[in-house]
Each structure stands twice: as C-alpha cells, then as structure tokens.
Amino acid sequence: MGKKSIIFNKYIRKAEFLVIVAAAFVIYFFLNDETDNKPVQTENKYSAEIKKEPENNSETIEAVSVYFDEEIFGIVTEMIKNAEKSVYAATYTYAENEITELLEIKKENGLKVKVAAGRNKDKSQPAYDFTVVKMPGGIYHPKFFVFDSRDVMILSANISSETTAFNNAVLFRNAPEAAKILESEIDDIFEGKILKRCENGCLTEIGKIFFNPGKGCVNVRNEFLTAKNSIKAGIYTVTNKNPVVTGLKKAIGKGVKTSIIVDNWRGDDGKIVNKKAFSYLESLGADLKYDEKSTENRRIFHHKFAVIDSMTAVFGSMNWTSSACYRNREIVVISKNPEITASFAGYIDSFR
C-alpha cells in the first residue's frame, strides 16, 4: 500500500501542475485578446474637448428670447454687463442715459465699443467709438446690438428711447453668421461706406436679413401675399403708397383676417399721422385700432412687426412708409421661429 500511495501522490502532483499551467495559459490569452481588441486611448487636451462637444445638428433652433416694453432696458443692460470683448450697436436717436454710461464703463475696462447713430439727440461726445450717419434723402434708422461677435439683438427701440415706450426686442444667442453681417455694417459705416448689404436677403441663424434701401419691403409684401388665414401687426407709422400696404390690400381682398394696432402720434400740424392709412385699410376690411394705452399714459407705440398665419414673423426697424422702403437705412428680419411668432401674436391679442 505504501508504494501505491507514493505513486498515486506523484500523479496527483503532476495533475495539479498541469492544471496550474493550463490556468496560466488561459489567463494569459484572455488578457492578451482583450488588449488587442481594445482601442488605444490617447488622452490629450484636444480629445478631451471633443468628448465634451455636443453632437452637431444644423437644424437645431438657436436659443431665442422675445422682450417687450420695460423688459428691454433690463436685458440690454444685462447683455452689456456680461460682454467680454465687444459691443456693436446701431440706432436712430442717441442720447446719454444709463445704457451709454454703462458702455463707457465697459470701454474703460477694455471692451471694444462701436455705435453708429442717425441722430445725436443731445450732442453728447461718448468716450467710445461713435459716429453720426447722414443718409442722402433719408435717415440712418436700423436698431440692433451685437455682443461678443456672437449674440444678436434686433430692436424697435432706440438707445435714447424712454423705458416706458412700447417696444420689442428679439435676442438670439450664438448667431455668429448674423453677428458678422451686422458688425460689418458698423465697420463700413465708420469708414464712410453705406453698402448694398443683404439687398436680396441674407439667410442666417436668425432668419433672413434685409437692409433697405433694398428689397425688404418687397419681401414683406410677398410674405403678406402668402397669408391664408390671418395677419396680426403692431406698427408705429404707416403710409398708403408702398409695397407693404399693397401686400396688405391684396391679402385683405382674399379674405385674410387682418388685425393691426397703430400709434396715434400727431405731426407738427396737430393731425394724427396714421389717420389716412388707418382709414384706407379700415375701408378695405382690416380691423384697425389706435393704441389707447399710449393715449392714457402718453407713451408711444413704437413697434414694427407682423405675424402671418402664426407661422412667419416680420420685425426690425422698418415702419411701413415709402421713406423706409426707398430712402432710409433700415433692417428687416423675416423669421419662421415659432417662439417669436407666438410671442408677437400674443402681445397683439393683449391689446385688443
């Protein structure tokens, strides 16, 4: 029995050795296989940044916010405070106020500030780059801001506008294409050049941009001609003989329900400037109304926008006049953004 036990134990040890060797080979090949099939990780700054980048989607709607009346002063102030590199602006009337004081402070802190105006209301001399633009036969009337060559605001308000005035502003975040166009407008103005910019429309993240003199009015007319159900609008000044009113006339003739609120401001002769156009459009079947809130509070109704079929918004600096169409420098934006159309339509409904 002793000899057999020794032999048996010998075989047991050999078996244990073989099991250990086999296990070692299995572990080795398993790990080696995992390593060969695993992609090589090369951690560096560029690859880390790529991981954080969101998936690019060209159809993503840029962040947009619509502001009205007293809200505008607050958002303009906030955007200027947060600007890190530059603020470009265009306005018709310019006068010293809290906004211009803030721009001067930011300029002292190294911010690049350039402002082009059609009229220097109080003859002030700001410390930043500033110029007054003379238009042959018309006025320099666009109203916009560009912050850090990225964020764009299109307004109906001037820099000198009272905070109590009825106005609108549309802020677009991350709109570099539109920002480049608007900054180029300001840069050219400082060089004494008024170019035919976006005459046929420039398609950007914020919609299609037009500058007048150009085809802005014709394109607004064409949008009115597409209307099937409704047109809602708020406008400071309107006259009869221009493409915009022609488009309204044809839309009303097709049975499009048209609701328009206008300001009741009076000219030097004491007569309501909009009265003639008001009576004309009303005779065609449009539902027109003077802004009674302006009358009660002596506030101007300074809007320049329209919504077509709750799908298309037209806004900017342009009143519906022959001067705005053919002689003034104006900016017009045509947008299909549903947030803008809903905001504008709801605002008009609140005045009815």
BELKAHU-V313338 format. One line per field, one symbol per residue. ss: DSSP state (~ for helix, > for strand, _ for the rest). Layout:
ss=???
//
This chain:
ss=_~~~~~~~~~~~~~~~~~~~~~~~~~~~~~~~~~~~~_______~~~~~~~~___________>>>>>_~~~~~~~~~~~~~___>>>>>>>>>___~~~~~~~~~~~___>>>>>>>>>________>>>>__>__>_>___>>>>___>>>>>__________>_>>>>>___~~~~~~~~~~~~~~~___________>>>__>>>>>>___~~~~~~~~~~____>>>>>>__>____~~~~~~~~~~~___>>>>>>___>_____>__~~~~~~~~~~__>>>>_~~~~~~___>__>>>>>___>>>>>___>_~~~~~__>>>>>>>__~~~~~~~~~~~~~~_
//
